[in-house]
Amino acid sequence: MLLTRVLTALVLAPLALVAVLWLPTALFGLLVLALALLAGAEWLLLSGVSRRVLVLPLLVLFGVGLAVIQWTEARTLMLWAALVLWPVLIGLVFAYPRSQALVQRRIWTLLSGGIVLLGALAAFLWLHAVPKAGPWLLIWLLFIVWCADVGGYFAGRALGRHKLALRVSPGKTWEGAIGGMLLGLLAAGLLAMFVPALAVLALPLWLWLGLAAVLVVMSVFGDLYESVLKRSHGAKDSGQLLPGHGGILDRVDALLAAAPLAALLLTRLPF
């Protein structure tokens, strides 16, 4: 299982980096939208939406996604909608299992899933289009989230004793969360110091690390909310598309939460 997980990551990570660095923002947005459609299908199937009617909400997601790629106004609207929604989703994590009744409602699944996925799409586009350093800012975010996931996984397996959210995700521990935070901060600091496109921004190291710490915490809540979604609908994984990882949604859940906040924070800095 671990070997399969590692091999899948070794294939997908370089492809993601090449796409971020080499594709223009519009084409990159189309690629992200395609992934959002796959994740959206998994989100809907988790909620019990029939495959026969799956195409209608996905067409809506596709249409709004094209608008987000094309128009700044749509991008801004979806980004702020996601920023407003995520505190609510975090509240549902803390309230679980009392929040299960709301999470199981199909209309909630449709609305929240659309806002989360389109908000992340908008965030990726905002970051990618930042003058001077856009693609590298996005890579900085990706590495923080990936390293936090890896650090959390291995620290949790080796040292995990105290449960982080027993009712939501029994496998997660405080030791794993701390390990993920440390590795995420290490990645954030090294990239900020040694990647020329980031170093030229001349931001102090403490600011890079502070931003990274906030984003790591947010990524954990993204993971936990997907756990709430899966538990509320009796599923172990969102899908089986990625060997060793489950579905697309299982792989991007942390990014879905961290990306809108990253876009808000990083695009407010005086570049």
N, C-alpha and C positions, 0 to 999 in steps of 0.2 A: 504493500500500500504506500509506504513512504517513498520507495524507489519510483513508483509510478507517478506520485505527486511531484517529485523532484524533476523527473524527465519531462513531464508536461510543462512545468515552470521554465525549464531550460529552453524549451521550444518557443513558448509564448512570449517570454520576457524580451528576447531580442527583436521579435517581430513588432512588439509594442513600441520599443525604443526607435526602431527604424521608421515606423509610421509617424511617430511624434516629430522626429527630426527632419524627415524628408518630404512629408506631404504638406502642400499648402493648406491653410486653415479650412477652406471650403471642403476639400476632399477629405481632410482629416475628420471634419464634422460628419460627413456622410458615412465614414467608417464607424464612428462612434454611434451614429444613429442606427446602423445595422446591428451593432451589439446591443443597443437599447431595445430594439425590437425582439431580439432573442431573449433578453432578460425579461422583457415585458410579457412575452408568451409564458415564461416560467412562472412569473408572478401571478398571472391570471389562472394558470392551471393549478397552482397551489391553492387558490381560493375556491376551486371547484367549478370555474367557468368551463362550459362544454367546448370541446374542440370544434364543434359545428358552428359556434358563434364567436370563436376566437378572432376571426378575421376582422370583424367590425371594430372592436377597440384598438386593434393593431393598426388598422387603416387610419384611425383618428390620431394615434400616436405618431404614425409616419407623417401625416399631414402637418401636425403641429411641429414636429421635429424639423421638417423642411422650412417652416416659417422661422423657427429659432435660428437655423443656420443662415437664412437669408436676411432677416431683419433684426437690427439692434434692439428695437422696441420689444419684440417678442422674446428675445434673449434676456433682456432685463426683467421682464415680467416673470418668466419662469424661474430665473435665479432667485428673485425675491420670494416667490411662492414657496420654493424649496427651503429657503432660509427661515420662513415663518412656520413651515410644516415640521421641520426637524425637531424643534423643542416639544411639539405635541407628540411626535413619535417616541422621543426619549421619555416623556411622561408615561406613555403606554408601556415602555419597558419596565419602569419602576412600579407601575400599577399591576403588572401581570401576576397572577392569572385573572384578576378582576377585569382587566382590559380585554380579555379574550372575546367577549361578546361583540365588542365594537370591531375588533380586528377581523372577525369572521364575517362581518356584513359585506356583501358583494359590492355595494355602492362605495363603501369605504376603500375596498381593495382597488377598485377602478380609479377612483380619484387620487388616492395617496400614491399608488404605483405610478400613475402618469406624471404627477408632480415631481416625485423623486427622480424618475428617469430623465425627464425633460430638464429638470433643474441641474442634474449632473452634466447633461449634454451642454447646456448653456455655460456652465462653469468651465468645462474643458475648452470650449471655444474662446471664452474670455481670456483664459490663461494663455492659450496657444497664440493669441493675437497680440499679446503685450509686446510693444516695441522693444527691440534689442535682445530680450532674453526670454520671450514667450515660451518656445518649446522647452527650454531648459528649466523654466519654472515648473512646467508640467512634469518633467522628468524628476525634478526635486520632490514634488508631491508624490509621484508614483513610488519612488524609492523609500520615502518615509513610511508610506502605508505598507509596502511589501516587506520592508525590514521589521516593522512593528509586528506584522503577521508572523514572520519567520521567528523573530525573537520570542514572541508570545508562545508559539507552538513548542519550541525546544525548551525554553525555560519552564513552561508549564509541565512538560513531560518529565523533566529532570528534577524540578524543585517544588512543583505544585502541591500545596497542602491546604490552603485556605481558599474556599470557593468565592468567586467573584459575584456570580448571579445564579445561585443554585436552582431556582425555579425556572429560569429562562434557559441557561446553558450550563449544565452541571460540569462539563469538562473544563470550563474556564476558571482560572485561579488568579488571585492577586499576584502571586509570584510570576505567573505568565505575563500578566499585564505590565508588571514592572520590567521584566526582561524585554518585552516588546517596546516599551517606552525608551529604555536605554539604547537598544539597537537602532530605533528610529531616530533618536537624537544624535547618535554617532554618525549615521548616514547623512542627516541634515547638515551637521557641522562640516563633515569632510567635503561634501559637494559644494557647500557655500564657500569654503576656503580655496578649493583647488580647481573648480570649473570656471574657466575664464569668463564665460557669459554671465555667471552669477557674481563672481568676484568684482567685476567691473561696476556692479550696482553699488558697491561700497557701503553695504548695510553692516552694522556691527554684528559680531557673532552672537551676542546675547539675544538680539532680535530674531535672527534665524532660528535659534534654539527655542525661544519662547513661542514663536509661531508653530514650530514643529511639535512642541509639547501639546498645544491646543488641538492640533490636527490629529495627533495620535489618539487623544482622548475621544475626539469625535469619531474617528474610525472604529473604535471599540463599540460605540453606541450603534454605528451602522451594522456591525456584525451582530450585536445583540438584538436589534430590531428584526433582522431577518430570522433570527432564532425564534422570536415571538411569533412571527408570521408562520414559520414552519410548524411550530408546536401547536398553534391555534388551529391548524388544518391537518395535523397528524402526519407530517412529512419529515423525512430524515434529511433529504437533499432537495434542492430546487430542480435538479435534473441530472442527466448522466452524460452531458456533452463533453465534459473535460475529464479524462481519466485521472483518478486520484483526487479530484477536487469537487466533483459533482457537476452542478450546472454553471452557467454564466453568472447567474445571480449569486451563487456561493462564492465566486471568485471576485466579484466587484462590489459586494455589499459594503465593505469598509470605505471604498472610494466614493460610493454614492453619497455617503454622509459627509466625508471630509472635503470633497471637491467644491461644493457651493461656498463653504466657509473659507476655503483657501482662495477662491476667486474674489470674495469680498475683501479679505485681508490684504492679499498681495496686489490687487489692483488699486488699493487705496494708498500704497506706498509711493513716495515721491521719486519715481524712476526718471 
